[in-house]
Amino acid sequence: YGKKSDGLGVILADGKNAAKGALSYTIQQEGPYKRKRFSAGLGSMASKTSAVGAGYRYTVDEDILLPTEKSKNKYHQFTMGAMHALGESLTVGLLYVDPLGKTPEDSRGYVGGQYFLKRFIALIGDVGADYRRGLSDTLVYRAALQLSFFKDFFVRAGLFDDKAMGERGNGIGISWVGPKLNIDVAMKTTKPNGSSVTTGTLAQKTQETIF
């Protein structure tokens, strides 16, 4: 099997009501590995400057090279998060992915923020780790610069480093946000950065294009 990867996703979102939510279904395949995932999320304002949210996802991972009875792995995961605006320029947030630890590579807590230098320039970043497996072994950080034009067109560039997955990389993207339609196009390059503490294997260089 080659290393070619393909994916397809459908997302339905509602942002009109006080409680905003989204549903999504995605299918991914890379070589003999397949993943099907259903996700649901719900968020609401807790005050004029704060919001809380929660998410759920059901995943089916499949390795078609394994015997049929061992080829599929099914699991449930939850996500919890909160954000607070400290002013017009700075917003901070907390996120915990998979607190029950269903999959070690996903289970981590994050703290992040977004700071506007000007109305059209924003700095975005977060850092995370899993204390149960060791902070130094699971540290991940991401940072990005966003430029906005005409109030509805955005250009982003960023980089990341993930100790747990043994990979690092960078990405660029553009977005257009309309009244009822959003369009996003992005390209991501991932390179090896040592061995993954989860699988013990070395990550491979990959390139992804997302629309």
N, C-alpha and C positions, 0 to 999 in steps of 0.2 A: 504494500500500500504506500502511496506517495504521501507527501506532507501537505498537499493542497487542503485548504480549509474552506468550508462554505457555511453560511448561516442565513436564517430567515426569521424575522420577528414581526409580530403584530401587537400594537399598543392602543388601548382605548383609555382616554383620560377625561376627567370632568373637573374643571376648576372654577365652576360658577357658584357652587354652594359653599356654605361655611366650612363643611368638612369636604376636603378635596381628595380625590382618589384616582387610582389607575389600575388597569388590568393588562397583563401582557402574556404572550405565549411565544417562546422562541425555540428554534431548532438549530443545532450546530453540529458540524461533523468535521473532524480532522483525522485523516487516515481511517483507521478502523474504529476510532472513538466517536460515539454519538452522544448527544445530550439533548433532552427535551425538558423544558422548564416552564411551569406556570407560576406567575407572580401576581400578587395583589398588594396594594399599598393604600394607606389612609392617613391623612394629616389634617390638623386643625390648629387655628390660632388659640393659644392659651392666654394671651393678653395682647395689648396693642403692639408689643415689641418682641413677643415670644411665640414659638410654635412647637408642637410635638407631633410625632408620627410613629407609625409602626408598619411593618411589612411582613409578608408571608410568602414563601416560595416552596413549590414541590418540584423535585428534580428527579429525572430518570437518566442515569448514566449507563451507557452500554459499550462493551468491548466485543465486537463481533468475532474476534479471534478466539475467545474463550468458549467453553461448552455452554450450551443454551441455558442450563440451570444456574450457571455462575456468571453469565454475561451481563446481567443487569443489576444495578445498585440504585435503590429508591430511598429517598430521604426527604424530611421536612426541615425547614429552617425558618427562623424568625429574626427580625431586625428591629431595633428600637433607636429612636433618635430625637434630638431636641436642638433648637437654634434660638439665638437671642441677638437682637440688634442693639449694639452698644451706642449707636449714633447713626447719622446719615451715611457715614463712610465705612464703618466697621461692623461686620456680622460674624459671630462665632457659633460653632455647633459641635455637638457630641453625637457619636454614632457607635452602636455596638452591633456587629454582624455575627449572627449565629451564636448567641450567648450560651446555648446548650451544648455547643461543641460537636455537632453532628458530623462535620467535616473539618479536620484540623487546619487545612489550608485556608479556609474561609473565616474561621473564628478569630476575630480581632476587634479591639476597640480603637476608635479614631477620634482625634480632636482636630478641627480645622477652622478656617476662616476666610473671609473675603474682604479686601480693603481697597477702597476707591481712592487712587491718587488724585485723579480728576474725574469729571463726569464720564469721560470716555476711556479711562485706563483703570483696570482692576487687577490686583494681585490676588491669586487664589492658591491656597496650599493646605495640606493636611499631613498629619503624621499618626501612625498607628502601630500596635504591637499586641501580642497575646502573652500576658504575664504568666500563664500556666506553662508555656513552653520556653520562656526566657525572652526578655525584652531585646537583647542584642541579637538573638537568632531569628526573631520574627519581625524586626523593625521594617517598616515601609514608610516612605515619604513621597509626596507628589507636590509639584509646584507648577503654576501656570501663569501666563500673562494674557489678559483679554483686552482687546480693543473694540470699542463699539462705534458704529457709524450710522447716522440717520435714525437712531433710536431703535432700530429693528434688525440691524445687520451686525454680526459679531465675528471677530477673527481671534482664534486662540492658538497658543503654542505652549507646550509644557514638557516636563520630564518626570521620571519616576525611578525609584530604586526599591526592590522588594527582596529582603534577605530570606524570607521563608520560602519563596518560590524560586530563589536563585536567579533572578532576572532584573534587568534594568532597561530603560528605553526612553523614547521621546515620541511626541505626536504633534500634529497640527490639525486644525479644523476650522470650518466656517459654519455659521448658522444664520438663518433668517427666521424671525419670529413674527408671524402674522396674526390677525385677529382670531382665526380659527384653524390655522395650519402652520406648523413648524417644519422647517427643512434643515437637516444637519448632514454635513459631509465631513469625514475625518479620515486621517491616515495615521497608523501607529506602527512603530518599529520596536521590536523587543530583542534584546541581546542577552547572552549568558552573563551571570554575575556570581559564579561559584555554584556549588551544589545546593539543591533544595533541601531544607531540613525536614520537609514533609515526605518527599519521595526518595531523597538521597541521590537523585540523578541530576545531570547537568542540563539546564534549559537550552533550547535551540533557537537560533535567530529566526524570527518570523516577521512578516509584514502584513498588516490588516488594513483593508479599506472599508469604511462604514458609511452607509447612506441611510 
